[in-house]
Amino acid sequence: MQFRLFLAVVWLGLTGFTAIVAARHGLDLFSIFFRDIAKGEWPGQFNADFTTLLALSGLWCAWRGKWSPLALFHGLIAFVGGGVALYATLLVLHVRHQGDMRKVLLGAQE
């Protein structure tokens, strides 16, 4: 139950924060994101590190669904959507599989 509460709170907070930032600054995050990487400074290092975590998240979603077309689409959504997509995925799966983390993590691979 604590895991679901954590996921729900983090998802709500991150979704709300994302909405505020998008309303204030628009959706042109990619130019800022990659410009910081190109500068070779700490914000860019963080963005590069974060990109690899997004890639891992997307690959896990696609692998979990055995690379089906829907799983590949889910992986793309996870890569682009970041934590908002991943936390929602984990919350839905945790509820669907009644907390069985083996089923949550392995999906069709089980």
C-alpha positions as CSV (number, residue, x, y, z in Angstrom):
1,M,0.0,0.0,0.0
2,Q,2.9,2.4,0.8
3,F,4.3,1.8,-2.7
4,R,1.0,2.8,-4.3
5,L,0.8,5.8,-2.1
6,F,4.3,6.8,-3.1
7,L,3.6,6.4,-6.8
8,A,0.4,8.4,-6.6
9,V,1.9,11.2,-4.6
10,V,5.0,11.5,-6.8
11,W,2.9,11.2,-10.0
12,L,0.5,14.0,-8.8
13,G,3.3,16.2,-7.8
14,L,5.4,15.7,-10.9
15,T,2.3,16.1,-13.2
16,G,1.4,19.3,-11.4
17,F,4.9,20.7,-11.6
18,T,5.1,19.8,-15.2
19,A,1.9,21.6,-15.9
20,I,3.1,24.7,-14.1
21,V,6.4,24.8,-16.0
22,A,4.7,24.1,-19.4
23,A,2.3,27.0,-18.7
24,R,5.0,29.4,-17.8
25,H,7.7,28.4,-20.4
26,G,5.9,26.4,-23.1
27,L,6.7,23.0,-24.4
28,D,10.0,23.7,-26.1
29,L,12.0,21.7,-23.6
30,F,14.2,19.8,-26.1
31,S,16.2,22.8,-27.3
32,I,17.0,23.8,-23.7
33,F,17.7,20.2,-22.7
34,F,20.1,19.5,-25.5
35,R,21.7,22.9,-25.3
36,D,22.7,22.2,-21.7
37,I,24.2,18.9,-22.8
38,A,26.2,20.6,-25.5
39,K,27.7,23.1,-23.0
40,G,29.4,20.3,-21.2
41,E,28.5,21.6,-17.7
42,W,26.8,20.0,-14.7
43,P,23.2,20.7,-15.9
44,G,24.1,18.9,-19.2
45,Q,25.7,16.0,-17.3
46,F,22.4,15.6,-15.4
47,N,20.4,15.7,-18.6
48,A,22.7,13.1,-20.3
49,D,22.4,10.9,-17.2
50,F,18.6,11.4,-17.1
51,T,18.4,10.5,-20.8
52,T,20.0,7.1,-20.2
53,L,17.4,6.5,-17.4
54,L,14.6,7.4,-19.8
55,A,16.0,5.0,-22.4
56,L,16.2,2.3,-19.8
57,S,12.6,3.0,-18.8
58,G,11.4,2.8,-22.4
59,L,13.4,-0.3,-23.1
60,W,11.9,-2.0,-20.0
61,C,8.4,-1.2,-21.1
62,A,9.0,-2.5,-24.6
63,W,10.8,-5.7,-23.3
64,R,8.0,-6.3,-20.7
65,G,5.5,-6.5,-23.5
66,K,7.7,-8.7,-25.6
67,W,8.4,-6.0,-28.2
68,S,4.8,-6.1,-29.5
69,P,3.7,-3.0,-31.5
70,L,1.8,-1.8,-28.4
71,A,4.8,-2.4,-26.1
72,L,7.0,-0.4,-28.5
73,F,4.6,2.4,-28.4
74,H,4.5,2.2,-24.6
75,G,8.3,2.3,-24.6
76,L,8.3,5.4,-26.7
77,I,5.7,7.0,-24.3
78,A,7.9,6.1,-21.3
79,F,11.0,7.5,-23.0
80,V,9.4,10.8,-23.9
81,G,7.0,11.0,-20.9
82,G,9.6,10.4,-18.2
83,G,8.4,9.9,-14.6
84,V,4.9,11.0,-15.4
85,A,4.5,8.0,-17.7
86,L,6.6,5.5,-15.7
87,Y,4.9,6.2,-12.3
88,A,1.5,5.9,-13.9
89,T,2.5,2.6,-15.5
90,L,3.8,1.2,-12.3
91,L,0.8,2.3,-10.3
92,V,-1.6,0.8,-12.8
93,L,0.4,-2.5,-13.0
94,H,0.7,-2.6,-9.2
95,V,-3.1,-2.4,-8.9
96,R,-3.8,-4.7,-11.8
97,H,-1.5,-7.4,-10.4
98,Q,-2.5,-6.9,-6.8
99,G,1.0,-6.0,-5.7
100,D,2.7,-9.0,-7.2
101,M,6.0,-7.4,-8.2
102,R,7.1,-10.3,-10.2
103,K,4.1,-9.8,-12.6
104,V,4.6,-6.0,-12.4
105,L,8.2,-6.2,-13.5
106,L,8.2,-9.1,-15.9
107,G,4.8,-8.8,-17.6
108,A,4.6,-11.0,-20.7
109,Q,8.2,-12.2,-20.0
110,E,7.0,-14.3,-17.0
